[in-house]
Every structure is written in structure tokens, then in C-alpha cells.
């Protein structure tokens, strides 16, 4: 049994950290006691009496309830460590100092690993930093991870390995959980069909002329529309069977997140969840053994009543409870959106990614239970951090070759930590003009992941 003594302040925050690290990530038994003095350190003791002392450079500065929730608490600088107990050579230090003293029976770390893990997983940075984009989203440019060039790294996992290596160094001989790398395939269904009505055909023709600037394309679009209506071709966005065929080939499940309402015409209501063609699509997905989830509308990310209404509608069509999903446009408000999903009985979500940049927004490639920084409570819902979606490829200005190189990197780094590679690929993207060139990469990515597992 690992015995851990913690300072007697910010107890809920500290207990959440220990529960996440030792129960969720490492799965090793531990016991927590409060220090009987005001010492600013965590003391981890194993059965032989050897200890790890981790200095507290964060909550010690902000000992009162919620006192840390201020912009000034965000680190002003980030240094890099070359300590050999880290798995990487240049892991960023956000809190504390680059000093680790190794003695015969004791290791003293001035790198405050707990503050960094708390910073990344809870995303309290996004609560105190008020920069927002045109969709009221926290942009990657405002994050410490992007500004200091570690968004592409799962630094929470790096810190977990550092902690584990310290435990082994002092003689801890119990086993940790043996994880296997996995891939989670998700598909946000913003549109079921490209041509559900003649009006959408007209909009498509306008787009061919104004945006795609191809004088021949409108004629191809009209011909395609006629063939679809005559039953000679499938609608280009009806890629559901194709997606499931690929998943079945690799013995995987695809998760299709459907919209079931909305309050805007510009961003929502591109299909009616009660339309027979949509019902048939959902029934086909279920029949083939894949998963239906929710894709709440544009304004539902912080509107409990709207969220509840849409969940009820989708469950009515699905004829079964909905347990998972992702927010539309990746709109997310800390901690309100997590709490909303919790209150509505969802089991897991995959919301934490930046819409214009791939990477590790939470610093983790492990799923984990979020923490409500205002109520100071650990939630039961599980967050599966989204690492990559195809829409960012254009935003990042990458051609298919560069995208392949980027994906190879992320697959290898997730494999290195035996984490979960969460991928978002919209059903419509396989045949959209701006994204079609990337389509072959989807299956290649799954194949590469499965080969890495061998």
C-alpha cells in the first residue's frame, strides 16, 4: 500500500489528483492522510520506509478555496528538464524548479508534477483566460501549451511516467495496470445528405460558382443530383456503410454522433431527426452493431434545457438510451459543459480538442473523469480527449503528405504511452470538395494503428 500525506488545504483538488493518477491512470492502491502541520509538500511512502517528497509550488501559494482561479496563476514561463527519470529529454516544467535530489532512501522533487497535471486535466486555464474566437471557443493560440510549443505532447503522460520511475527507483515493487494502445473512431453527423431538398441543390450550385469557382462543376453537380434521384448513385454524404465496412474490416466500432434539434438556421437544423431517411440510417447503424451518440446543437453546449430536449428526441428515435457524444463546433465552456453532460446522465464525451489545431488539449492520451473546478467535485462522466479531426488539416495548411507525417507522429506517441488515439472524421468529409483529397488517409490511419499494435 502506498501511503500519501498531503497538505491540509485544497483537499478536494488534491484528492481528485490522487484518485485520477493512482486509481485511473496507474491503478495501484494508496491511502491518503492529511499532514498535521502546514508543510508544503506531498510525501509518498512505500512499505520499506523509502519516500518520495514532491514540493508544492502551486496550492501552497493559493491555499484558500478557489483562490488559484485567476489569470495571474497561469505560469509566466516554462522551462525544460533533461532529468533522466523522465521518458522524454525535454519535458516542460510548468510549476516548480528543475531540481530532483536522489538519495539512498529518498527522492525529493522540486518539479511540482501534481500542479501540472491539475492544470492540464481540469483546463482551469480556460476559465481564467477570457480570450475567445468567433464561436465563443477558447482558441489554441491562447493556451500555454501552444505558446510554449508542447501542445503536440501528452505531458500529463510524461509526468505519470516520471512519477512511476521515481516509485520504482525507491523500491516500489507492485505492478501498475498493463494498458494497450487503442483507437476510438468517431463521426460527427452535421449533415446526413448533401441533397435532401432541391434548395440544397441550388445552394450547391451557388457554391460551385462563387466559392469553388469552377464553371464546369455546376453541370457535374446537376448530373449527380439527377442520378441520385433516379437511384443510380448514392448521395455523396451517405458514406455510413462505407465507414462501417472499414471499421468491420479491423474489428472496430464506429461512433456516429447525430444532431436532434437546434436554435439556429445557420449552424443547425440541416436535417430532421424524425425524417424517415434519418431513422433508416440510424436503424442500419444499430443493426450493424455500431454506436449512436449525440451531437448537441450549436447553442446547447451551455443550455441545459436545450441539451435535455435534444437528448430526449434522439433517444426517442434511437429507441434506446444515449451514452456518448461530442459538442457541435467543439463549443465548450469550463466547467459548465462537462457538468451539463454529467447532469444529463451521459457516460462519456469527447469534447476536448482545438478546432484549428491537432494535439493534446488536456495533455493526456488517457480517458479520465473531469473535475468541476467551481463545485470542487469529481464527475462520473469520462472525457476521451480528441486528438485529431480531419477539418484541421486545411486550417493547419497541410497537404496529404504532411498530414500523413503528422498522423504517423501522433500514432507513435500514443502507442509509446499505450494511450487512446481518438479520431474524428465527418461522414460528409469523404466527398466534400475541400477534404476529399484526404479521404484515403482515413483507412490508412486505422491500418497503421492496428499494425503498431502487433
N, C-alpha and C positions, 0 to 999 in steps of 0.2 A: 504494500500500500504506500502510495506517495503522499506524504504529509506536506501541506502547503499552509504557510502562515501569511496572512495578508494584512495590510494596514487597516485601521478601523474607520475608514471613510470611503465614500463612493462604493459601498459594499455591493449594491445591486450590479453596478457596472463591472466590478472585479469578478463577481461570481458568474456573470454571463460569460466573461472571457474564459474563465477556467472551465466552465461547462462546455463551451464551444471547442476549446483546444483539446481537452482531455477526454470528454465524453464523445464528441462528434468527430474530431479530426484524428486523434490518436487512439481513442478507445482504450484507455488504461485507467485503472481505479485510483482514486485520490480522496483525500479528506482535507477539508478546509477548517482552519481556526483563525480567529481574529487575534492580532497582536495586542498585548496588554499595555503597549506603550505607543508612542507616536512615531515609531521608526518608519522611515520612508524606503521600504524595501520589501520584496517578496522573498520568502525563504522556503525553498523546496528541499525536503529531507527524504532520503531513502532509508531502507531498513538497516544498512550498515553504519548509519550516522553521518554519512557524507552529505554535503549540502551544495545547492546552487543558490546564490544570492543575486537577485536581479534588482538593481537600483530603480526606484520610481522617480522619473523625471517629469511626470505629467500630472497625475492626480494629486501628487504632493504639492504641486503649485496651485491646484484648484480643488481644495479639499471639501468645499461646501457643495451641496446639492445643485447640479446643473450649472455650476459656476464656469465650467470649461466651455460652455456654448457661447463663444464669442470669436469673432474673426481673428482677434489677436492671439488666440490659442493655436492657430494653424502654424506649423513650423515656418520659420523665416528662411532657413537654409537646410540643405540636405547634403550630407557627406557620404562618402563611400568607404566601406570597410573591406579589408583583404584578409580578415580573420579566417584561419583555416577550418574552423568549426562550421562555417557556412558552406553551403553546397556550391554557391557561385563565388566568383572572385571579387565582385564589386557591388555587393548588396547595399542599397541605400539605407542610411540611418536617419530616421525622422526625429526621434526623441532620444536624448541621452548623449553619451560620448563613446567614441570608438576605443573603448578600453575593456579588455577581458583578462582578468587575472586568474591563472590556473595554478592551483596548489595541489598538494597530495590528496587532501580530503575535501577540498572546497574550490568552487569556481565562483568568481564574482564578476558579474556582467554589468557594465555601465551603459550597455545598449538596452534601452527600455523596449523590449520586444512586445510587451503587453499593450503599451500605448499605441504602437504602430498597428498592431492587429485590430485594436478597437477603432482606430481612426479609419482604416480601410473598410472593415466589415460593416460598421454602423452607418458610414457615409455622413457623419455629423458635419463634415466639411461642407456638404451641400446645403445644410440648414443655415449655416452662419455666413456663407459666401452667397450673396444675393444676385450674382450675375446670371442672366437667363437669355436664351435665344428667342427667336420669333415665335416659337411654340411653347414658351414658358418652361423650357427644359434647361437643366444645368449642363452647360457645354463642356466638352473635354478640354478646351483651351483654358478654362478657369480652374482646372484641377491641379493639385500639387503634383500628381503623377505625370501629367503631360508636361508641365512646366519644367520638371526636373528629369524628364526622359526615362521614366520607369513604368509608363502605362503598359508597355509591351511585356512586363514581367509580373509573374504571380508572387509578389513579395511576401504575402501572407504565408504562402507555402514555403518560401525560402526561410522565413523566421521559424516556422514549425520545425523544419529540418535542423536549424541551429539549436533550438531548444532540445530536440531529441538527441542530437550529438553531444550536448552538454550532459544530459542524463546518462548516456552510455559511458561518457568519459569518467563520471564519478562512480560507476559501477552498477547502474540500474540494469537488471538482467531479465526483466519481464518483457513480453512481446507486445508490440503495437499491432493494430489492425493491418492485415495484408490487403491492400487495395489493388484493384485492377483498373487500368485506364478504360474509359467508356466514351461513347459518343451519343449525344441526345439530339435527335433530328426534330426540328420544329418548323412550322409553316403558318405564317400569319395570313389569313384569308381576307384581304382587303376587298377583293373582287372575285366573284365566282366565275363570271363570264365576261369576255370583252364586249360582246354584242348582245346584251339581254334585251335591248329595245332598239328600234330604228333611230331614236335620239342619240344613243351611244355610237351608232354608226356615223352619224353626222359629226359628232364631236371628234371621232377618229379621223375623219376626212379632213377636218379643220386642222387637227394636229399634224397630219401628213404634210399639209401645205405650209403652215405657219412655223411649226417647231422643227419638223424633220426636213422641211424644205426640199422635198423630193417630188417633182411634178408627175412622175410615173406611179408613185406609191398609191395615190388615191384609187387608181384603176385596179391595182392588185387588191386593195382593201375591199372594194366593191365585189370583185370576183370571189374573194374569200368569204365574204358575208353571204353571197348567193349560195355558194357550195355548202356552207354551214346550215342555212335554212332548208336546203334540199336534202340534208342528211348525208352529204358526200364527205364532209370533213367535220372534225370536232372543233368546237370553239377553242381558240389558241390558249385561253386561260384555263381550260378544262384539262389540267395536267394531273389530276388526282390519281388516276390509275397508273400513270407513268411513274409518279413519285412512289406509290405503294409497291409497284413492281421492283423498283430499285431497293427499297427497304426490305422487301421479302427476300430478294436475292442474297442479302447479307444477314438475314435473320434478325432484323431490327424493326422497331415500331416507329412510325411517323406520328407526330402530334399536330393535328390541324386545329388552329385557333380561329373560330368563327365569330363574326360580329352579329349582334342580335338587336340592334337599335342605334339610336344616336340623336343628337340635338342640333346637328348642323347639316347642311346640304353640301358644303364644300369638302368636308373631310369624312362624312359618314353616309349611311343610307345608300350605299352603292348596290345593295341587294336586300331583298326581304327574306328574313329567316323562315317565314312561313310559306314562301313560294315553293311550289311542288318540285321544281328542278333542284332547289337547295336541299329540300327534305330528302330527295332521292340521293343526292350526293352524300349527305350525312349518313344515310342508311347504308349506302355502299361502303363507306369508310368503316363503319361499325361491323358490317358483315365480314369484311376482310381482316378484322382483328386489329385495326389501328385506332388511334385515340382522338376523341373530340374534346377540345378545350375552348375557353372563352377569350375573345379579343375585344375587351371593352372599348366603347366608342371614345371619340376624341376628348369629350368633357367628362368622362366617367372616372378618370383617374383620381379625382378628389371629391367626387359626388356620390355619397353612399346610396342615396335613393335611386339614382340613375343606374348605378352598378347593380344594385339588387334587382331592379326591374329587368335589366338585360340578362342577368344570370337566370332569372325565372323563365324568361322567354326561351332562352337556349335550352334549358332543361326540359321545358315543355316539348320542344321539337325533338330533342335527343331522347326523351323518354327515359332518362337516367340522370343521376347527379353529375355535375361538372366538378372536376377536382383540380384543374390546372389551366394555365393560360399566360397571356402577356398583354401589356397595355398597348393600345394603338399609338403610333408615332413615338413609341417609347417614352411617353409622358409619365413623369414620376415625381412625386413630392415626398421628401423625407420629413417625418416618418409616416405621414398620413396615408400614402398609398398602400404601404405594407399593412398598416392597421386595417384598412378597408378590406383587403383580401382576407385577412385574419377573421374579421367580424362576419364575413360572408361565407365562412366555412370552407374556403379553398385549401387544398393540401399543399400545392406548390405553385410558384410562379417563376418566370424567367424574364425579369424586367431590367436588370442592371447591366446595361451596356450603353455606350455612347452612340448616337445615331450617325455620327460622321467619322468615327474612328474605331477601328478594331482594338481589342486589348482587354485588360483586366481591370475594369472599373472598381471592383471590390478588392482587387489584389489577390483573388483566390480562384483556383480552378476546382475547388470542392464546393458542393452544395452545403448550405448551412442555415440555421434558424436566425432570422434577423432579430434586432433589438430596437424597441421603441425608445428613442432617447428622451422623450418627454415623459412618458409614463414610467420609464425605467423598468420595463418588463421584457423578458424574452418571449418571442412569439412562437407558436407551434407550426406556422406555415414554413415551408422550406423555400429558400431562394436558390435557384440554379443559375448562377451568373452566365449571361450570354457573352460569348467571346467574339463571335463574328457573324455578320449578316452580309448578304450579297450587295445590298444597296450602298454599303460604304465603299465598295470598290471604285465607283465613279467619284464619290466625294474625295477619296484619297488619291485620285488621279492615276490609278494603276491599270496597266494593260493586262491581258490574261496571263502573260508570262510572269509579270511581277506579282500578280495575285497568287499564282501557283507557288512562287517562292515564299510569299508571306504565309500562306496556309501551311506549307511544309514546316516553317519555323514554329507556328503555334501548335501543330500536331506533335512535334517533337518535344516541345517544352511541357505540354500537358502530359505526354507519356512519361517524361522524366519524373514527374511528381505523381504519377498514377492518378491523374485527375480526370475531370469530365470535360470533354470538348462539346460545348453547346453551339449548335449551328442553326441559323435562321435562313431559310430560303423560301421566298414567297412563291406560291403556285403560279402567279402571273409572270414572274421574272424569267421563266424559261423561254418565253416567246415575246417579251417586251423588247422593242427596238433597242433601247439603251442598255439592256442587260443580257440579251440573247447570246452574245459572244462568250459570256462566262458560263453558259449552261453546262458544257461538258465537264467543267471543273467540279460540279456538284457530285457526280458519281465518282470521279477520280479521288475526291477528298475522302469519301466513305471507304473506298477501296484502300487508300493509303493508311487510313486509321486501322482498318482490320489487319492489314499486313504488319503494322507496328505491334499489334497485339500478339503476333505469333512468336 
